[in-house]
Amino acid sequence: MHVIRHGLPLLIFILVIGFLWRGLGLKPDRIPSPLINHPAPTFSLPTLSDINILTSNKDLFGHVTLVNVWATWCYACALEHDFLMELKDNSDFVIYGLNYKDDRIAAQKWLETNGNPYQIIATDINGNVGIDWGVYGTPETFILDKKGIIRYKHIGQLTPEIWETTLRPMIDKLQVETS
């Protein structure tokens, strides 16, 4: 009885430490998405620039696309914004924005102040389209091929290092594959 009384708490403690140790080795930006190699979810949303103009998943066809999920309340989105501005004039792909659970007016003012890297911006005020895309939070960036198939999902801030090691090579490959 004495062994069980003192051994059980020790065993639980060791198990908790083991789970915590394992968690330190996980990479939260590499959460697998069931949407990889599947068509982008169907949607139709108003654009940020004009609520009377709708944009849909059909706008993602015909070119390699980066779909960037962002919001004005997202600190990491603000950090990656300058980098997106550097990428915006690249003719190898289109940057499409999904403004997620945000205030429309605040988002418009933020882009007026900081610049707009997006060709089109859909407004997902309720977050329903984000749920369909499997969005965990912001920022998240998806790469789609010219047929609108999701080929990659990055969770977190885009950086020059991530761009050079992962996204740029994938975009180059998709340009060749779907030409």
C-alpha positions as CSV (number, residue, x, y, z in Angstrom):
1,M,0.0,0.0,0.0
2,H,2.9,2.3,0.9
3,V,4.4,1.8,-2.6
4,I,1.1,2.6,-4.4
5,R,0.5,5.7,-2.2
6,H,3.9,7.2,-3.1
7,G,4.6,5.5,-6.4
8,L,1.4,6.7,-8.2
9,P,2.0,10.4,-7.7
10,L,5.6,9.9,-9.0
11,L,4.3,8.0,-12.0
12,I,1.8,10.7,-12.8
13,F,4.5,13.4,-12.4
14,I,6.8,11.5,-14.8
15,L,4.0,11.1,-17.4
16,V,3.2,14.9,-17.2
17,I,6.9,15.8,-17.6
18,G,7.1,13.4,-20.6
19,F,4.1,15.0,-22.3
20,L,5.5,18.5,-21.7
21,W,8.9,17.4,-23.0
22,R,7.3,16.0,-26.2
23,G,5.3,19.2,-26.7
24,L,8.5,21.2,-26.8
25,G,9.6,19.3,-29.8
26,L,6.4,19.9,-31.8
27,K,6.3,22.5,-34.6
28,P,3.1,24.5,-34.4
29,D,3.6,25.9,-37.9
30,R,3.4,22.4,-39.3
31,I,0.0,21.3,-38.3
32,P,-1.2,19.0,-41.1
33,S,-4.2,20.2,-43.1
34,P,-6.7,17.7,-44.6
35,L,-7.1,20.2,-47.5
36,I,-3.7,19.7,-49.0
37,N,-4.0,18.4,-52.6
38,H,-7.7,19.2,-52.6
39,P,-9.6,22.1,-54.2
40,A,-10.0,25.2,-52.2
41,P,-13.3,25.3,-50.4
42,T,-16.1,26.9,-52.2
43,F,-17.0,30.4,-51.0
44,S,-18.5,33.7,-52.0
45,L,-17.7,36.8,-49.9
46,P,-17.9,40.6,-50.3
47,T,-14.6,42.3,-51.1
48,L,-13.0,44.6,-48.6
49,S,-13.1,47.5,-51.1
50,D,-16.8,47.2,-51.9
51,I,-19.4,45.0,-50.1
52,N,-21.4,45.0,-53.3
53,I,-18.7,43.2,-55.2
54,L,-18.3,39.5,-54.5
55,T,-15.2,37.4,-54.8
56,S,-15.2,33.6,-54.7
57,N,-12.9,30.6,-55.0
58,K,-13.3,30.9,-58.8
59,D,-11.0,34.0,-58.5
60,L,-8.2,31.6,-57.4
61,F,-8.1,29.7,-60.8
62,G,-5.6,30.4,-63.6
63,H,-2.6,31.5,-61.5
64,V,-0.5,30.3,-58.6
65,T,-2.0,32.0,-55.6
66,L,-0.9,32.9,-52.0
67,V,-4.1,33.1,-49.9
68,N,-3.1,35.1,-46.8
69,V,-5.4,35.1,-43.8
70,W,-4.9,38.3,-41.8
71,A,-6.6,40.8,-39.4
72,T,-5.8,44.2,-38.0
73,W,-5.9,42.9,-34.5
74,C,-3.2,40.3,-35.3
75,Y,0.3,41.3,-34.1
76,A,2.1,38.7,-36.3
77,C,0.1,39.9,-39.3
78,A,1.5,43.4,-38.8
79,L,5.0,41.9,-38.6
80,E,4.7,40.1,-41.9
81,H,3.0,42.9,-43.7
82,D,6.2,44.6,-45.0
83,F,7.4,41.3,-46.4
84,L,4.1,40.8,-48.2
85,M,4.6,44.3,-49.6
86,E,7.9,43.2,-51.0
87,L,6.3,40.2,-52.7
88,K,3.3,42.0,-54.2
89,D,4.7,42.9,-57.6
90,N,6.0,39.4,-58.4
91,S,4.4,38.1,-61.6
92,D,4.8,34.4,-60.7
93,F,1.8,34.5,-58.3
94,V,-1.1,36.5,-57.0
95,I,-1.6,37.4,-53.3
96,Y,-5.2,37.1,-52.3
97,G,-6.2,38.3,-48.8
98,L,-8.8,36.8,-46.5
99,N,-9.6,39.4,-43.8
100,Y,-10.6,37.3,-40.9
101,K,-13.0,38.2,-38.1
102,D,-12.1,41.9,-38.5
103,D,-13.7,45.3,-38.5
104,R,-14.1,46.3,-42.2
105,I,-13.4,50.0,-41.7
106,A,-10.4,49.3,-39.5
107,A,-9.0,47.0,-42.1
108,Q,-9.5,49.5,-44.9
109,K,-7.8,52.3,-42.8
110,W,-4.9,49.9,-41.9
111,L,-4.2,49.2,-45.5
112,E,-4.5,52.8,-46.5
113,T,-1.8,53.6,-43.9
114,N,0.5,50.5,-44.4
115,G,0.0,49.6,-48.1
116,N,-2.0,46.9,-49.8
117,P,-0.1,43.8,-51.0
118,Y,-3.3,42.0,-52.1
119,Q,-4.9,41.8,-55.5
120,I,-8.3,40.9,-54.0
121,I,-9.4,40.9,-50.4
122,A,-12.4,38.9,-49.2
123,T,-14.0,39.8,-45.9
124,D,-14.8,36.9,-43.6
125,I,-16.4,38.9,-40.8
126,N,-18.0,35.8,-39.0
127,G,-15.1,33.5,-39.7
128,N,-17.2,30.9,-41.4
129,V,-15.0,30.6,-44.5
130,G,-12.0,30.5,-42.3
131,I,-13.5,27.5,-40.6
132,D,-14.0,25.8,-44.0
133,W,-10.3,26.4,-44.8
134,G,-9.2,25.0,-41.4
135,V,-7.9,28.3,-40.2
136,Y,-6.6,28.1,-36.6
137,G,-5.7,31.7,-36.3
138,T,-3.9,34.5,-38.1
139,P,-1.7,34.8,-40.0
140,E,-2.0,31.7,-42.1
141,T,-0.9,31.4,-45.8
142,F,-2.0,28.8,-48.3
143,I,-0.4,28.1,-51.7
144,L,-2.7,27.1,-54.5
145,D,-1.8,25.9,-57.9
146,K,-3.3,27.3,-61.1
147,K,-6.3,24.9,-60.8
148,G,-7.2,26.1,-57.4
149,I,-5.8,23.1,-55.6
150,I,-4.3,23.8,-52.1
151,R,-0.7,22.6,-52.2
152,Y,0.7,24.0,-48.9
153,K,-0.4,25.7,-45.7
154,H,1.9,27.8,-43.5
155,I,0.8,28.8,-40.0
156,G,2.3,31.9,-38.6
157,Q,4.3,34.8,-39.8
158,L,6.0,34.7,-43.3
159,T,9.6,35.5,-43.1
160,P,12.4,35.8,-45.8
161,E,13.8,32.5,-44.5
162,I,10.5,30.6,-44.8
163,W,10.0,32.2,-48.2
164,E,13.4,31.1,-49.6
165,T,13.5,27.6,-48.1
166,T,9.9,26.6,-48.6
167,L,7.5,28.9,-50.4
168,R,9.6,30.2,-53.3
169,P,10.7,26.6,-54.3
170,M,7.2,25.4,-54.2
171,I,5.9,28.3,-56.3
172,D,8.6,27.7,-58.8
173,K,7.7,24.0,-59.0
174,L,4.0,24.8,-59.4
175,Q,4.7,27.3,-62.2
176,V,6.5,24.5,-64.2
177,E,4.0,21.8,-63.3
178,T,0.9,23.6,-64.3
179,S,2.1,25.6,-67.3
